[in-house]
Amino acid sequence: MRERDLLRRIIVDPGIMGGKPVIRGTRLTVDYILGLIAHGATIEEILREYDGLEADDIRACLRHRHPRRWDLEPLAKSGEREDRELAEQGLAEWAEALDREDHG
């Protein structure tokens, strides 16, 4: 799935969760999903816990924010080729952003 299509899965509506970015059709915030991953939840565990959620919803959360290494590591370890490619791209962007910050 292309990045633009992934990002359409995330909406910001002042009437939903105080305007925080959420997965379309849910009240699950991007920050909440990223927090689950940061605390060690796998994509598969999250999908089992939240009926109706799709792997692309989680990918969209990961891409919604400026990539951070801890966001991308679960994808890098995934068995899905698309996930690994997304992680590699995100890690490269993350490294470039850090380099820009270091060198102004």
Backbone torsions as a table, in degrees:
resi	resn	phi	psi	omega
1	MET	NA	135.5	-179.6
2	ARG	-71.0	153.5	-177.0
3	GLU	-56.8	-42.6	-179.4
4	ARG	-59.8	-42.1	178.6
5	ASP	-67.5	-38.1	176.6
6	LEU	-60.3	-46.6	-174.3
7	LEU	-68.9	-18.7	175.2
8	ARG	-69.8	-14.4	178.2
9	ARG	-77.2	-12.9	-179.9
10	ILE	-105.5	129.7	178.7
11	ILE	-125.1	156.5	174.3
12	VAL	-127.2	117.1	-178.1
13	ASP	-137.0	122.1	-178.5
14	PRO	-54.7	-24.7	-178.8
15	GLY	-85.9	-2.4	-179.1
16	ILE	-122.0	119.1	177.2
17	MET	51.8	38.9	176.6
18	GLY	64.0	24.5	178.0
19	GLY	85.3	6.5	176.6
20	LYS	-72.5	149.5	176.9
21	PRO	-63.1	129.8	179.6
22	VAL	-129.8	162.0	173.0
23	ILE	-73.8	127.8	-178.1
24	ARG	-48.9	133.1	177.4
25	GLY	81.2	5.7	179.6
26	THR	-134.1	177.9	171.0
27	ARG	-113.8	21.7	178.8
28	LEU	-87.0	117.4	-179.3
29	THR	-79.9	155.1	175.2
30	VAL	-57.6	-44.8	-179.5
31	ASP	-60.4	-38.0	179.9
32	TYR	-63.8	-46.4	180.0
33	ILE	-64.0	-43.5	179.0
34	LEU	-64.5	-34.8	177.1
35	GLY	-64.7	-41.3	176.7
36	LEU	-58.9	-44.6	-179.6
37	ILE	-66.1	-42.0	180.0
38	ALA	-61.3	-29.5	179.8
39	HIS	-92.3	12.9	170.5
40	GLY	101.6	-0.9	178.0
41	ALA	-68.1	139.6	176.0
42	THR	-88.6	163.2	177.2
43	ILE	-58.3	-42.7	-179.4
44	GLU	-62.2	-40.5	178.6
45	GLU	-64.1	-41.9	179.8
46	ILE	-64.6	-42.6	179.8
47	LEU	-63.4	-37.9	177.6
48	ARG	-67.3	-35.7	-176.4
49	GLU	-74.6	-33.8	-174.1
50	TYR	-117.7	92.5	-179.2
51	ASP	-55.8	134.2	179.1
52	GLY	93.3	-17.2	176.9
53	LEU	-73.4	143.7	179.3
54	GLU	-115.7	156.6	179.3
55	ALA	-55.8	-36.6	179.2
56	ASP	-65.9	-26.2	175.1
57	ASP	-65.0	-41.1	179.2
58	ILE	-69.9	-41.3	176.2
59	ARG	-58.7	-39.8	179.4
60	ALA	-63.1	-40.1	177.3
61	CYS	-61.3	-42.1	-178.6
62	LEU	-65.9	-35.1	-178.8
63	ARG	-85.6	-16.8	-176.3
64	HIS	-63.1	-39.3	-179.3
65	ARG	-94.2	160.7	169.8
66	HIS	-54.1	127.0	-174.8
67	PRO	-59.2	134.9	172.9
68	ARG	-120.4	149.1	-174.8
69	ARG	-54.1	-45.1	-176.7
70	TRP	-66.0	-23.1	175.9
71	ASP	-68.7	-34.2	-168.1
72	LEU	-95.4	-19.3	-177.1
73	GLU	-58.5	-41.1	178.0
74	PRO	-60.7	-35.5	177.8
75	LEU	-69.2	-38.6	-178.7
76	ALA	-62.1	-28.7	-178.9
77	LYS	-90.9	-3.4	-176.3
78	SER	-68.7	153.8	175.8
79	GLY	-80.5	-9.8	-178.0
80	GLU	-86.0	127.8	-179.9
81	ARG	-57.9	-43.0	-178.6
82	GLU	-61.8	-39.4	178.1
83	ASP	-64.3	-44.8	-179.6
84	ARG	-63.0	-41.2	178.7
85	GLU	-63.9	-42.1	178.2
86	LEU	-61.8	-41.5	179.2
87	ALA	-64.8	-44.2	179.8
88	GLU	-61.2	-43.6	178.9
89	GLN	-63.6	-45.2	-179.4
90	GLY	-64.7	-40.8	178.6
91	LEU	-64.2	-37.6	177.5
92	ALA	-64.9	-42.9	178.3
93	GLU	-64.1	-40.4	179.1
94	TRP	-60.0	-46.3	179.9
95	ALA	-63.7	-41.1	178.1
96	GLU	-63.3	-41.0	179.9
97	ALA	-64.4	-41.7	177.4
98	LEU	-63.1	-40.4	179.3
99	ASP	-63.9	-41.6	177.9
100	ARG	-62.6	-41.5	179.9
101	GLU	-64.2	-39.4	-178.6
102	ASP	-70.5	-31.0	-173.7
103	HIS	-111.7	13.6	176.1
104	GLY	66.4	NA	NA
